[in-house]
Amino acid sequence: MAEERASKKLWDRAAWKDAGFFLTYLRPHYNVFIPALIALAITGGMTIVFIKELAALAGKGIGGAKGPEWMAELNHAVWFLVGIVAIQAFIAFWRILLFAKASERVLSALRLDTFSRIIRLPMATLNQRRVGELASRLANDVESMRETLVVTIPMLIRHTVMLSLCLVLILQMSVKLSLFMVGTIPVVIVMIAIFGTRIRKLTKKAQDNLAASQVVVDESLQSIVSVKAFRNEAYELARYDKNLGEYLRTVLRAAIPRASFIAFIIFAFSVALILVTWYAMRMLNDGGIGKEELTQFAGLSGMIAASFMQFPELITQLQRSLGATERVREILRDETEPDDTAGASKVRFQGEIEMRGVSFAYPTRPEAVVLYGFDLKAKAGQRIALVGPSGSGKSTSVSLLFRFYEPTTGEILIDGKPIREMSLTTLRRNLALVPQEVLLFGGSIKENIAYGKPEATEEEIISAAKKANAHEFIVGLTEGYQTLVGDRGTQLSGGQRQRIAIARAILADPAILILDEATSSLDAESERLVQDALDKLMENRTSIIIAHRLSTVRRCDQILAMSGGAIIERGTHDELMAKPGGLYGSLAKLQLE
């Protein structure tokens, strides 16, 4: 019992937080939302007036003479009812329109905030989550709130208003009969509390299962080449079927309390209706209520019953939405990188880099240190190469330079200033990365190059493309710079994607350039073109080159040979080649052989 009470308290607290969450987003749109609520209350009230007058008209028509006066009164009542319906329809139009405006603006703001949080999450957090799960927050969870804002909340308010007005009116007609009927309401409220907690819990779990199935879809489509190459379509289908099956089982489990709740409400109100009818007939027989009043009471009681019958489904829909709301709020609570764009300095670094005794372990694996006592010193304009086997810590050291992660120990300085004290925007605007596997955005070539400098002119974009040896192949395409590159750049070859990435970096004009295996996956001709473009790009910039192909690092000012997260050797190509049994010399001999 104690556990149930604690669970109910937690649910109540969460429900209030979710309500406050919605109100936070609705507050800027109160000028639209409040008039919509007023219109909703008016139309709800007019519905009650319509039912009451219609019931009164029917009551007058039961028995008695039907003379000219009665017909005139009937015609007047009909025109009055038509007028009510016309006004109600007019107000309903504005109510629906205003609710749509408020809700869609709220949803747009919520989507923007959610995506803003996701895109600004630190790399450590992003690496703990899967892309499909995050996409599901936007695609499924935020969308599931639409029904709540557009339909469920307005309907709950509407039926609450109608229920309250009906109760007031029937109390005026007959207190005894009203209290007899209202006696069933506390039972319904208790059942809502009991079933609501269970439905909410299962609904949240169902949303998690749906997100997991979305992860499979996203991962399969992102790696479709591997899926096809290994003929693993059946395997991916099995993965999707497994996650979808878990979602289905959870949804069906949630259907049990929901169906039980609705079935109970139907039974309870049907029995209550029978008992109220029996009690009303007794009062009519005893003269406790008149025929006309009984007719109006029956009409208003029908409205109360209809409103109460809507509550189970509306509460269920609300529970479903609150489960999705909770998942979105988890994202919005996550700590993000600071948005310091507005206050960022536009100063250009000279490019001097110093890394002192840097060690690092990923937050998810704190026991596995991947970088030990890393020391690097580069003067402005120098070229520094990092070589070594996979897993030696080369890419990790670069991630620390970008502040994707913070070092466990040690310090990183640029131009003599600690980077942890710098604005992230200032730091990253002075850095540019050309990765091994370039994944372009699904727009045009022009848009992809301009990603390095969104405000760049067309002349600047073309100039960058020429320096990157990309202009010639671009103008040879049917639509030139407006050519769509396809999903992740699949319409272009690896060499073409690399040159577009280089053009993007040239346009960004960084003080420090990072080349991460930029030519390792290219054929000889593409490598020649890309290497020539890289040579132009590296002019007058500090460059850090991660490479397996040692032919690309011969002319570097300093080469750091790494293994197991530590620097084993450092020096120029000639110096390292002269060391007998050295790591660099061994790697060079393996490649030459």
Residue pairs with C-beta under 8 A, 6 or more apart in sequence:
7 197
8 193
8 197
11 196
11 197
11 200
14 322
14 326
15 322
17 329
18 322
18 325
18 326
18 329
21 325
21 329
22 106
22 149
22 153
22 325
25 106
25 109
25 110
26 33
26 102
26 106
28 105
28 109
29 101
29 102
29 105
29 106
32 98
32 101
32 102
32 105
33 98
33 99
33 102
35 94
35 98
36 94
36 95
36 98
36 99
36 102
36 154
37 157
39 91
39 92
39 94
39 95
39 98
40 95
40 99
40 154
40 157
40 158
40 161
41 157
41 161
42 91
43 88
43 91
43 92
43 95
43 158
44 157
44 158
44 159
44 161
44 162
44 165
45 161
45 162
45 165
46 84
46 87
46 88
46 91
47 88
47 162
47 303
48 162
48 165
48 166
48 169
48 300
48 303
49 84
50 81
50 84
50 85
50 88
51 299
51 300
51 302
51 303
52 169
52 296
52 299
52 300
53 77
53 80
53 81
53 84
54 81
54 299
55 295
55 296
55 298
55 299
55 300
56 292
56 295
56 296
57 74
57 77
57 81
58 295
58 299
59 291
59 292
59 293
59 294
59 295
59 296
60 70
60 73
60 292
61 74
62 291
62 295
63 291
64 70
95 154
99 149
99 150
99 154
100 150
102 149
103 146
103 149
103 150
106 149
107 142
107 145
107 146
107 149
110 142
110 145
110 328
111 138
111 142
113 332
114 137
114 138
114 142
114 328
114 331
114 332
115 138
117 331
117 332
117 334
117 336
118 134
118 137
118 138
118 331
120 336
120 337
120 339
121 129
121 334
121 336
121 337
122 335
122 336
122 337
122 404
122 405
123 399
123 404
123 405
124 362
124 363
124 364
124 405
125 334
125 335
126 134
127 362
127 364
128 364
130 215
130 218
130 219
131 215
131 218
131 219
131 222
132 211
132 212
132 214
132 215
132 216
132 217
132 218
132 219
133 211
133 212
133 214
133 215
134 331
135 214
135 218
136 210
136 211
136 214
136 215
137 211
137 327
137 328
137 331
139 214
140 207
140 210
140 211
140 214
140 324
141 207
141 211
141 324
141 325
141 327
141 328
142 324
142 328
144 207
144 320
144 321
144 324
145 321
145 324
145 325
145 328
147 317
147 321
148 317
148 318
148 321
151 317
152 314
152 317
152 318
152 321
153 318
155 310
155 314
156 311
156 314
156 318
159 307
159 310
159 311
159 314
160 307
162 303
162 307
163 304
163 307
163 308
166 300
166 301
166 303
166 304
166 307
167 178
167 182
167 304
169 296
169 300
170 177
170 178
170 181
170 297
170 300
170 301
170 304
171 178
173 289
173 293
173 296
173 297
174 283
174 288
174 289
174 293
174 297
176 283
176 288
177 276
177 279
177 280
177 283
177 289
177 297
180 275
180 276
180 279
181 272
181 276
181 301
181 304
184 268
184 269
184 272
185 308
187 268
188 265
188 268
188 308
188 311
191 261
191 264
191 265
192 261
192 311
192 312
192 315
195 257
195 258
195 260
195 261
196 315
196 319
198 257
199 254
199 257
199 258
199 261
199 315
199 316
199 319
199 320
200 319
200 322
200 323
202 250
202 251
202 253
202 254
202 257
203 254
203 319
203 320
203 322
203 323
203 324
204 323
204 326
204 327
205 250
206 247
206 250
206 251
206 254
206 323
207 323
207 324
207 327
208 327
209 243
209 246
209 247
209 250
210 247
211 327
212 243
212 246
212 247
213 240
213 243
213 244
213 247
215 243
216 236
216 239
216 240
216 243
217 240
220 227
220 236
220 239
220 240
222 488
226 232
227 233
227 236
258 312
258 316
261 312
261 315
261 316
262 312
262 313
265 308
265 309
265 311
265 312
266 309
269 305
269 308
269 309
273 301
273 305
276 301
280 289
280 294
280 297
280 298
282 288
283 289
283 294
284 290
284 291
284 294
289 297
337 424
338 424
340 423
340 424
340 425
340 426
341 425
343 423
344 423
344 425
344 426
344 429
345 423
345 426
346 426
346 429
347 426
348 430
348 511
349 414
349 415
349 430
349 511
349 512
350 380
350 415
350 511
351 378
351 380
351 381
351 414
351 415
351 430
351 511
351 512
351 541
351 542
352 378
352 379
352 380
352 414
352 415
352 416
352 542
353 376
353 377
353 378
353 384
353 401
353 412
353 413
353 414
353 512
353 542
353 544
354 376
354 377
354 378
354 412
354 413
354 414
354 416
355 374
355 375
355 376
355 377
355 397
355 400
355 401
355 410
355 411
355 412
355 413
356 375
356 410
356 411
356 412
356 413
357 373
357 374
357 375
357 409
357 410
357 411
358 371
358 373
358 374
358 375
358 397
358 400
358 407
358 409
358 410
358 411
358 412
359 369
359 371
359 372
359 373
359 374
359 407
359 408
359 409
359 410
360 369
360 370
360 371
360 396
360 400
360 405
360 407
360 408
361 367
361 368
361 369
361 370
361 408
362 368
362 370
362 405
363 405
369 408
369 565
370 391
370 393
370 396
370 565
371 393
371 396
371 397
371 400
371 407
371 565
371 566
372 564
372 565
372 566
373 410
373 566
374 393
374 397
374 410
374 565
374 566
374 567
375 567
376 384
376 397
376 560
378 384
378 542
378 544
378 557
378 558
379 542
379 557
380 542
381 540
381 541
381 542
382 542
382 543
382 557
382 558
383 538
383 542
383 543
383 545
383 555
383 556
383 557
383 558
384 542
384 543
384 544
384 545
384 556
384 557
384 558
384 559
384 560
385 544
385 545
385 546
385 547
385 553
385 556
385 558
385 559
385 560
386 394
386 397
386 398
386 544
386 545
386 546
386 547
386 560
386 562
387 394
387 546
387 547
387 548
387 550
387 553
387 559
387 560
387 561
387 562
387 584
387 587
388 394
388 561
388 562
388 563
388 568
388 583
388 587
389 563
391 564
392 562
392 563
392 564
392 565
393 562
393 564
393 565
393 566
394 546
394 562
395 516
395 546
396 405
396 565
398 433
398 514
398 516
398 544
398 546
399 405
400 406
400 407
400 412
401 412
401 419
401 431
401 512
401 514
401 544
402 427
402 428
402 431
402 433
402 514
403 419
403 420
403 424
403 427
403 428
406 420
411 418
411 420
412 418
412 419
412 420
413 419
414 422
414 427
414 430
414 512
419 427
429 508
429 510
430 510
430 511
430 512
431 510
431 511
431 512
431 513
431 514
432 452
432 504
432 505
432 508
432 510
432 512
432 513
432 514
433 505
433 514
433 516
434 498
434 501
434 502
434 505
434 513
434 514
434 515
434 516
434 518
434 534
434 537
435 501
435 516
435 517
435 518
436 516
436 517
436 518
436 520
436 521
437 521
438 489
438 494
438 497
438 498
438 500
438 501
439 488
439 489
440 448
440 485
440 488
440 489
440 492
440 497
440 500
440 501
441 447
441 448
441 451
441 485
442 484
442 485
442 486
442 487
442 488
443 484
443 485
444 479
444 481
444 482
444 483
444 484
444 485
445 474
445 477
445 480
445 481
445 482
445 483
445 485
445 500
446 458
446 461
446 481
446 482
448 485
448 489
448 500
448 504
449 456
449 461
449 464
449 465
449 470
449 481
449 500
449 503
449 504
449 507
450 456
450 461
450 504
450 507
451 504
452 464
452 503
452 504
452 505
452 506
452 507
452 508
453 460
453 507
453 508
453 509
456 464
456 507
458 481
460 507
461 481
461 503
461 507
462 471
462 481
464 503
464 504
464 506
464 507
465 471
465 474
465 481
465 499
465 500
465 503
467 503
467 506
467 533
467 536
467 537
468 499
468 500
468 502
468 503
468 506
468 533
468 536
468 537
469 499
469 529
469 530
469 532
469 533
470 496
470 499
470 500
470 502
470 503
470 533
473 496
473 499
474 480
474 481
474 483
475 481
477 483
483 491
484 491
485 491
485 492
485 497
485 500
486 492
489 497
489 500
492 500
493 526
494 521
494 522
494 526
495 522
495 523
495 525
495 526
495 527
495 529
495 530
498 518
498 519
498 522
498 526
498 530
499 529
499 530
499 533
501 518
502 518
502 530
502 533
502 534
502 537
503 533
505 513
505 537
506 536
506 537
510 541
511 541
511 542
512 541
512 542
512 543
512 544
513 537
513 538
513 541
513 542
513 543
513 544
514 543
514 544
514 546
515 534
515 538
515 543
515 544
515 545
515 546
515 547
516 546
517 546
517 547
517 548
518 530
518 534
518 545
519 527
519 530
519 531
519 534
519 547
519 549
519 552
520 547
520 548
520 549
522 530
531 552
545 552
545 553
545 556
547 553
549 591
550 573
550 584
550 587
550 588
550 591
551 591
553 559
553 573
554 573
555 573
556 572
556 573
557 572
558 570
558 571
558 572
559 569
559 570
559 571
559 572
559 573
559 576
559 584
560 567
560 569
560 570
561 567
561 568
561 569
561 570
561 576
561 582
561 583
561 584
561 587
562 568
563 583
568 582
568 583
569 576
569 579
569 582
569 583
569 584
571 579
576 582
576 584
576 585
577 584
577 585
577 588
579 585
